[in-house]
Amino acid sequence: GYMSQAFSLYGELSVRQNLELHARLFHVPREQIAARVDEMVQRFGLAPVLDELPEKLPLGLRQRLSLAVAMVHRPELLILDEPTSGVDPVARDAFWRLLAELSRRDKVTIFISTHFMNEAERCDRMSMMHAGKVLDSDAPAALVAKRGAATLEEAFIGYLVEAGGGSPAGQASAVPAVPATSATPASVPESAPVPRGFSLQRLFSYLWREALELRRDPVRATLALGGSLLLMVVMGYGISSDVDSLRYAVLDHDRSALSESYQLDIAGSRYFVEQPPLADYDDLDRRMRRGELALAIEIPPGFGRDVARGTPVAIGAWFDGSMPMLAETVEGYIQGMHQHWLAGQARMGPGGTAAAPVTVQSRFRYNPDVKSLPSMVPAVIPMLLMMLPAMLTALAVVREKEMGSIVNLYVTPVTRSEFMLGKQLPYVGLAMLNFALMTLLAVTVFGVPVTGSFLALVLAALLFCFISTGMGLLASAVTKSQIAAMFFAMVGTMIPTMQFGGMIDPVSSLQGAGRVIGEIYPASHMLTISRGVFNKALGFRDLAASFWPLLLAAPLILGAAILLLKKQER
């Protein structure tokens, strides 16, 4: 058993739950856990605070809890790192009585480090150390006799000065003390052997602990569920390439019947809203600068006369280029309406037929109305499934590093893979619940139906949740602060998904390094599956090529996180 100087148990678990967790981690038989916990509670006086959180306990009680946790699996050896630092004298004396009872009655060998000479005098044998070197080892009384000193502290100072550690006024170094077991026999039940390989019991113990932490932290659950739904509404309606109700005005230099006909053709479109006509170029420039107009149409003088004569004529279309994508879309709409007007004029001409005998009829499959929602909603779901679970999971390991509870990984038989999987699985479950809510929102609020195999979509989402939470664990494993882990997770998920995942521009249209990133980044394949199931009625067979990258990425990312997590800080 091991007890650190700083309190390293889980603050979000009660006294009872901390004891039960460590009993499971050390493979105490399930049927013995309750009795073992009750024994520790009675022995260390924890009954009045059994259901309290450790952070509410005074320091003396917290130290007793740490000692109880270290003893819950009945170890033969107990290592204590300055356990009484900061504890009041009464609590310190009670703590040492407990240690004496463990040593004398239970035959537990205890190694303890301390700066207090009165504590060292209670030990059967001690080693005096300075600068990492042992100065001498013996029984406390024997060390005093060797130096011919009056007290143990005086003897230690003599050893320190002799070793070149300073003058007699110098500060004493730590003194590791070793209470040996008494020869008095005691009947102590042996602990069950702890499996050294992969253990499902230890994995599920950490899964249980992480689930309790999520349940007691409503902020993270709200961020995971409510935050994703809010972002989906904002992004679903906000990221749109639809041209609708755009304001335009006309600068008509001709004022003929034909120019009025041209204006009426535009005014009859649902895509544009006509504004008061422009007076001159200064008015055009002023109103476009203010953002009052997205489009200005300029009809030149003699427009009607030139059209009637068959003379080439040019109409000016001024676009607000501050939003290039929208401007290009508006340009396409104006070109289409212009061609429609020309065709109408040709039909009303002398021959009554259009000039061109062959026309092209465009048809859009999967999204015949060319609306943004059916395209954006299936893309927003993978982006949020990548970003939010990764950011939440990024806090899982690094939070323990900051709080010191990562020591429990170092001093228990838990392997890195058990620890990481136990951390990951609750967040995978939370992410899948998030996926179900977003899918329900897509179908009911946005009106985007699932036309393909829903089972294929669920399986892809499950793989994708393992990938996103794995990326969060990877960020958490290589960083030491929560801010750094969150930044790492956000940069590694949101930016590549939006820029290279095919959310706005197809991966096939990217070039160079961007194309390579798009092809290997998991979000691009999840986007293909999501849009295929929502919009194209695709199933497993059609999407098999996109499933394989997800199947490969999930274990690779988690494996990298496990390898980069240190089992012991150096």
BELDA-V136553 format. One record per backbone hydrogen bond with DSSP energy under -0.5 kcal/mol. NH is the residue of the N-H (numbers start at 1). CO is the residue of the C=O. E is the energy in kcal/mol with one decimal. If there is no record, write none. Layout:
# BELDA-V136553
NH | CO | E
NH | CO | E
This chain:
# BELDA-V136553
3 | 79 | -2.4
11 | 9 | -0.6
13 | 10 | -1.2
15 | 52 | -1.7
16 | 50 | -2.1
18 | 14 | -2.4
19 | 15 | -1.8
20 | 16 | -2.5
21 | 17 | -2.6
22 | 18 | -2.0
23 | 19 | -1.9
24 | 20 | -2.1
25 | 21 | -2.5
26 | 22 | -1.8
27 | 24 | -1.8
28 | 23 | -2.9
32 | 29 | -2.0
33 | 29 | -0.8
33 | 30 | -0.9
34 | 30 | -0.5
36 | 32 | -2.6
37 | 33 | -2.7
38 | 34 | -2.4
39 | 35 | -2.2
40 | 36 | -2.1
41 | 37 | -2.5
42 | 38 | -2.4
43 | 39 | -2.5
44 | 40 | -2.3
45 | 42 | -0.6
46 | 41 | -2.6
47 | 41 | -0.6
49 | 46 | -1.2
50 | 47 | -1.4
52 | 49 | -1.6
54 | 13 | -0.8
56 | 53 | -1.9
57 | 54 | -1.9
62 | 58 | -2.1
63 | 59 | -2.2
64 | 60 | -1.7
65 | 61 | -2.5
66 | 62 | -2.5
67 | 63 | -2.2
68 | 64 | -2.5
69 | 65 | -2.6
70 | 66 | -2.1
71 | 67 | -1.3
72 | 68 | -0.8
72 | 69 | -0.7
74 | 71 | -2.2
78 | 109 | -2.8
79 | 1 | -2.6
80 | 78 | -0.5
80 | 111 | -3.2
81 | 3 | -2.6
82 | 80 | -0.9
82 | 113 | -1.1
85 | 82 | -1.3
87 | 84 | -1.9
92 | 88 | -2.5
93 | 89 | -2.3
94 | 90 | -2.1
95 | 91 | -2.2
96 | 92 | -2.1
97 | 93 | -1.7
98 | 94 | -1.6
99 | 95 | -1.8
100 | 96 | -2.5
101 | 97 | -2.0
102 | 98 | -2.3
103 | 99 | -2.4
104 | 100 | -3.0
105 | 101 | -2.4
106 | 101 | -1.0
106 | 102 | -0.6
107 | 103 | -0.5
108 | 102 | -1.7
109 | 76 | -2.3
109 | 107 | -0.5
110 | 179 | -1.8
111 | 78 | -3.1
111 | 109 | -0.5
112 | 110 | -0.5
112 | 177 | -3.2
113 | 80 | -2.0
114 | 175 | -1.6
117 | 115 | -0.6
119 | 116 | -0.5
120 | 116 | -1.8
121 | 117 | -1.9
122 | 119 | -1.3
123 | 120 | -1.5
125 | 178 | -1.3
126 | 138 | -2.7
127 | 176 | -2.3
128 | 136 | -2.7
129 | 174 | -0.7
130 | 133 | -2.5
133 | 130 | -1.9
135 | 128 | -3.6
135 | 133 | -0.5
136 | 128 | -1.0
138 | 126 | -2.2
143 | 139 | -2.1
144 | 140 | -1.9
145 | 141 | -2.1
146 | 142 | -2.3
147 | 143 | -1.5
148 | 144 | -0.9
149 | 144 | -1.9
155 | 151 | -1.9
156 | 152 | -2.3
157 | 153 | -2.3
158 | 154 | -1.9
159 | 155 | -2.2
160 | 156 | -2.6
161 | 157 | -2.6
162 | 158 | -2.2
163 | 159 | -1.6
164 | 161 | -1.5
165 | 160 | -2.8
170 | 167 | -2.8
175 | 114 | -2.9
176 | 174 | -0.5
177 | 112 | -4.4
178 | 125 | -2.6
179 | 110 | -1.3
179 | 177 | -0.5
180 | 178 | -0.6
182 | 103 | -1.0
188 | 186 | -0.9
195 | 193 | -0.6
203 | 199 | -1.8
204 | 200 | -3.0
205 | 201 | -1.6
206 | 202 | -2.0
207 | 203 | -2.2
208 | 204 | -2.5
209 | 205 | -2.0
210 | 206 | -2.6
211 | 207 | -2.3
212 | 208 | -2.1
213 | 209 | -1.9
214 | 210 | -2.2
215 | 211 | -2.2
216 | 212 | -1.8
217 | 214 | -0.9
220 | 217 | -0.7
221 | 217 | -1.3
222 | 218 | -2.6
223 | 219 | -2.5
224 | 220 | -2.5
225 | 221 | -2.3
226 | 222 | -0.8
227 | 222 | -2.0
229 | 225 | -1.9
230 | 226 | -2.4
231 | 227 | -2.5
232 | 228 | -2.2
233 | 229 | -2.0
234 | 230 | -2.5
235 | 231 | -3.1
236 | 232 | -2.7
237 | 233 | -2.1
238 | 234 | -2.0
239 | 235 | -2.4
240 | 238 | -1.2
244 | 242 | -0.7
245 | 270 | -1.0
246 | 271 | -2.6
248 | 273 | -2.1
249 | 295 | -1.3
251 | 297 | -3.6
252 | 250 | -0.8
253 | 251 | -0.8
253 | 299 | -2.5
260 | 256 | -1.9
261 | 257 | -2.0
262 | 258 | -2.0
263 | 259 | -2.1
264 | 260 | -2.4
265 | 261 | -1.6
266 | 262 | -1.2
267 | 263 | -2.7
268 | 264 | -1.6
269 | 266 | -1.9
272 | 269 | -0.8
273 | 246 | -3.0
275 | 248 | -2.6
278 | 250 | -2.1
284 | 280 | -2.0
285 | 281 | -2.8
286 | 282 | -2.7
287 | 283 | -2.4
288 | 284 | -1.8
289 | 285 | -2.1
290 | 286 | -1.6
291 | 288 | -0.8
292 | 287 | -2.1
293 | 287 | -0.8
294 | 247 | -2.6
295 | 247 | -1.1
296 | 318 | -2.2
297 | 249 | -2.4
298 | 316 | -3.3
299 | 251 | -2.3
299 | 297 | -0.6
300 | 298 | -0.6
303 | 300 | -1.1
306 | 302 | -2.6
307 | 303 | -2.2
308 | 304 | -2.0
309 | 305 | -1.8
310 | 306 | -0.9
310 | 307 | -0.6
311 | 306 | -2.4
316 | 298 | -2.4
318 | 296 | -3.4
319 | 317 | -0.5
320 | 294 | -1.6
321 | 319 | -1.0
323 | 320 | -0.8
327 | 323 | -2.5
328 | 324 | -2.6
329 | 325 | -1.9
330 | 326 | -2.6
331 | 327 | -2.3
332 | 328 | -1.9
333 | 329 | -1.9
334 | 330 | -2.5
335 | 331 | -2.4
336 | 332 | -2.1
337 | 333 | -2.5
338 | 334 | -2.4
339 | 335 | -2.3
340 | 336 | -2.1
341 | 337 | -2.3
342 | 338 | -2.4
343 | 339 | -2.4
344 | 340 | -1.9
345 | 341 | -2.4
346 | 342 | -2.3
347 | 343 | -2.0
348 | 344 | -1.4
349 | 346 | -1.2
361 | 359 | -0.5
362 | 360 | -0.6
365 | 363 | -0.6
367 | 365 | -0.7
370 | 367 | -2.2
375 | 372 | -1.0
376 | 372 | -3.3
377 | 373 | -2.3
379 | 376 | -0.6
380 | 376 | -2.4
381 | 377 | -1.7
382 | 378 | -0.7
383 | 379 | -1.4
384 | 380 | -2.6
385 | 381 | -2.3
386 | 382 | -1.6
387 | 383 | -2.4
388 | 384 | -1.7
389 | 384 | -0.6
390 | 386 | -0.7
391 | 387 | -2.1
392 | 388 | -2.5
393 | 389 | -2.6
394 | 390 | -1.7
395 | 392 | -1.2
396 | 393 | -1.6
397 | 393 | -0.6
398 | 394 | -0.6
399 | 395 | -1.7
400 | 396 | -0.6
401 | 397 | -1.7
402 | 398 | -2.2
403 | 399 | -2.1
404 | 400 | -1.5
405 | 400 | -0.5
406 | 400 | -1.5
407 | 404 | -1.5
408 | 405 | -1.7
409 | 406 | -1.4
410 | 406 | -1.2
411 | 407 | -2.1
412 | 408 | -0.8
419 | 415 | -2.4
420 | 416 | -2.7
421 | 417 | -2.5
422 | 418 | -2.4
423 | 419 | -1.8
424 | 420 | -2.4
425 | 421 | -2.5
426 | 422 | -0.6
427 | 423 | -0.6
427 | 424 | -0.7
428 | 424 | -1.9
429 | 425 | -2.3
430 | 426 | -2.2
431 | 427 | -2.4
432 | 428 | -2.3
433 | 429 | -1.9
434 | 430 | -2.0
435 | 431 | -2.4
436 | 432 | -2.3
437 | 433 | -2.1
438 | 434 | -2.4
439 | 435 | -2.5
440 | 436 | -2.2
441 | 437 | -2.2
442 | 438 | -2.3
443 | 439 | -2.0
444 | 440 | -2.6
445 | 441 | -1.8
446 | 441 | -1.7
448 | 442 | -2.7
449 | 447 | -0.7
451 | 449 | -0.9
451 | 533 | -0.9
452 | 533 | -2.3
453 | 538 | -2.4
454 | 452 | -0.7
457 | 453 | -1.6
458 | 454 | -2.5
459 | 455 | -2.4
460 | 456 | -2.3
461 | 457 | -2.3
462 | 458 | -2.3
463 | 459 | -2.2
464 | 460 | -2.5
465 | 461 | -2.3
466 | 462 | -1.8
467 | 463 | -1.7
468 | 464 | -2.9
469 | 465 | -2.4
470 | 466 | -1.7
471 | 467 | -2.1
472 | 468 | -1.7
473 | 469 | -2.3
474 | 470 | -2.3
475 | 471 | -2.1
476 | 472 | -2.2
477 | 473 | -2.3
478 | 474 | -1.4
479 | 475 | -0.5
485 | 481 | -2.1
486 | 482 | -2.5
487 | 483 | -2.4
488 | 484 | -2.7
489 | 485 | -2.5
490 | 486 | -2.5
491 | 487 | -2.7
492 | 488 | -2.1
493 | 489 | -0.7
493 | 490 | -0.8
494 | 490 | -1.9
495 | 490 | -0.8
496 | 491 | -0.6
497 | 493 | -1.7
498 | 494 | -2.2
499 | 495 | -2.7
500 | 496 | -2.4
501 | 496 | -0.8
501 | 497 | -0.7
503 | 497 | -0.7
504 | 498 | -0.5
509 | 506 | -1.4
510 | 507 | -1.6
514 | 511 | -1.1
516 | 512 | -1.6
517 | 513 | -2.7
518 | 514 | -2.3
519 | 515 | -1.9
520 | 516 | -1.7
521 | 517 | -2.2
524 | 521 | -1.1
525 | 521 | -0.7
525 | 522 | -0.6
526 | 522 | -1.9
527 | 523 | -2.4
528 | 524 | -1.6
529 | 525 | -2.0
530 | 526 | -2.8
531 | 527 | -2.6
532 | 528 | -2.0
533 | 529 | -2.5
534 | 530 | -2.6
535 | 531 | -2.4
536 | 531 | -0.9
536 | 532 | -0.8
538 | 532 | -1.9
543 | 539 | -1.6
544 | 540 | -0.6
544 | 541 | -0.7
546 | 543 | -1.4
547 | 543 | -1.1
547 | 544 | -0.6
548 | 544 | -1.5
549 | 545 | -0.6
550 | 546 | -0.7
551 | 547 | -2.3
552 | 548 | -1.9
553 | 549 | -2.4
554 | 550 | -2.0
555 | 551 | -0.7
556 | 552 | -1.3
557 | 553 | -2.6
558 | 554 | -1.9
559 | 555 | -2.6
560 | 556 | -2.1
561 | 557 | -2.0
562 | 558 | -2.3
563 | 559 | -2.4
564 | 560 | -2.0
565 | 561 | -0.9
565 | 562 | -0.5
566 | 564 | -0.5
